[in-house]
Amino acid sequence: MALGQLSLKGRALRLLSSREHSRAELERKLAQHEEEPGQLRRVLDELQAKDFINEQRVVESVLHRRAPRLGAARVRQELQAKGLAPDAIAEAVAGLQSTELQRAREVWRRKFDAMPTDAAQRAKQARFLAARGFGGEVIRRVLNTSEDD
């Protein structure tokens, strides 16, 4: 069946088969294909009732895929972009805080593996970690201290 002939439900299932999507993401992606008012809401209600759409799985999927390479701030940003509930985002990000320094060191080690020798290198490495969502205190600890922290 060609993509143009897929029903709204078929399109939603096709998207869900590739990865977890939040309800808000599906609404954004499928709104242009809605043929009558309320049709998209009914389809998404049905898929949610059958547990095809599950916010907790979306959160877990993002954490599994992105947390090893990103800081809590970037993970929070990605979860917010998916339109998830603020309490689910806060809980997920709180769980990342305990491993933030360890994850930042691992990301830094994969990229650089040598402490900066001058201010320019230090700034470059700090920008690299900041762009990945690691906070200033974590960046300072990665670039200033030994592994013994």
C-alpha positions in Angstrom: 0.0 0.0 0.0 1.4 3.4 -1.0 2.0 5.9 1.7 -0.6 8.3 0.2 -3.3 5.6 0.6 -2.5 4.8 4.3 -5.2 5.6 6.8 -4.5 7.9 9.7 -4.2 4.9 12.0 -1.9 3.2 9.5 0.4 6.3 9.4 0.5 6.4 13.2 1.4 2.7 13.4 4.1 3.1 10.8 5.6 5.9 12.8 5.3 3.9 16.0 7.0 0.9 14.4 10.2 2.8 13.8 10.6 4.2 17.4 8.5 5.4 20.4 6.6 8.6 19.8 4.7 10.7 22.3 1.1 11.7 21.6 2.2 15.3 21.0 4.7 14.2 18.3 2.1 12.1 16.6 -0.4 14.9 16.6 2.2 17.2 15.0 3.2 14.7 12.4 -0.3 13.5 11.5 -2.4 16.7 11.7 -2.0 17.4 8.0 -3.5 14.0 7.2 -6.7 14.4 9.2 -9.7 14.3 6.9 -12.4 15.3 9.4 -12.3 17.1 12.7 -11.7 14.9 15.7 -10.5 11.9 13.6 -6.9 12.2 14.8 -7.9 12.5 18.4 -10.0 9.3 18.2 -7.2 7.4 16.5 -4.7 8.5 19.1 -7.1 7.7 21.9 -7.5 4.2 20.6 -3.8 3.7 20.2 -3.2 5.0 23.7 -5.9 2.8 25.1 -4.1 -0.2 23.5 -0.8 1.0 24.9 0.8 1.7 21.5 1.4 5.2 22.8 3.1 5.2 26.2 4.8 8.2 27.7 7.0 6.2 30.0 8.4 4.1 27.1 9.2 7.4 25.3 11.1 8.7 28.3 13.0 5.4 28.7 13.8 5.3 25.0 15.2 8.8 25.0 17.2 8.1 28.2 18.6 4.8 26.7 19.6 6.4 23.3 20.7 9.9 24.4 21.8 10.0 28.1 25.2 8.2 27.5 26.3 11.0 25.2 24.4 14.1 26.6 24.1 16.0 29.7 20.9 16.4 31.7 20.1 19.8 30.2 20.1 18.4 26.6 18.1 15.4 27.6 15.5 17.6 29.3 15.3 19.7 26.1 14.7 16.6 24.0 12.0 15.3 26.3 10.3 18.7 26.4 10.3 18.8 22.6 8.4 15.6 22.6 5.6 17.2 24.5 5.9 15.0 27.6 4.4 15.7 31.0 6.7 18.1 33.1 6.6 15.7 36.1 7.9 12.8 33.9 10.6 15.0 32.5 11.7 16.2 36.0 11.8 12.6 37.3 13.9 11.4 34.3 16.4 14.3 34.6 16.7 13.9 38.4 17.8 10.3 37.8 20.6 11.5 35.5 22.1 13.9 38.0 23.9 11.2 40.0 25.8 10.0 36.9 26.4 13.4 35.3 30.1 13.7 36.1 30.8 10.1 35.1 29.0 10.5 31.8 30.7 13.9 31.1 34.1 12.3 31.7 33.3 9.4 29.3 32.1 11.8 26.6 35.2 14.0 27.1 37.5 11.0 27.0 36.1 9.7 23.8 36.7 13.0 22.1 39.9 14.4 23.6 41.6 12.0 26.1 44.2 14.7 27.0 43.9 17.5 29.5 44.0 21.0 27.8 47.4 22.5 27.7 46.4 26.1 27.1 43.4 28.4 27.4 42.3 27.8 23.8 42.2 24.1 24.2 40.4 24.4 27.5 37.8 26.7 26.0 37.3 24.3 23.1 36.8 21.3 25.4 34.5 23.3 27.6 32.3 24.4 24.7 32.2 20.8 23.5 30.8 19.6 26.8 28.5 22.6 27.2 27.0 21.9 23.7 26.1 18.4 24.9 24.2 19.8 27.9 26.6 19.4 30.7 26.6 22.1 33.4 29.4 24.5 34.3 30.3 22.8 37.6 30.5 19.4 35.9 32.6 20.8 33.1 35.0 22.5 35.6 35.4 19.2 37.4 36.1 17.3 34.3 38.7 19.8 33.0 40.3 20.6 36.4 40.5 17.5 38.4 41.9 14.0 38.3 39.7 10.8 38.1 39.8 10.6 41.9 36.9 13.0 42.6 
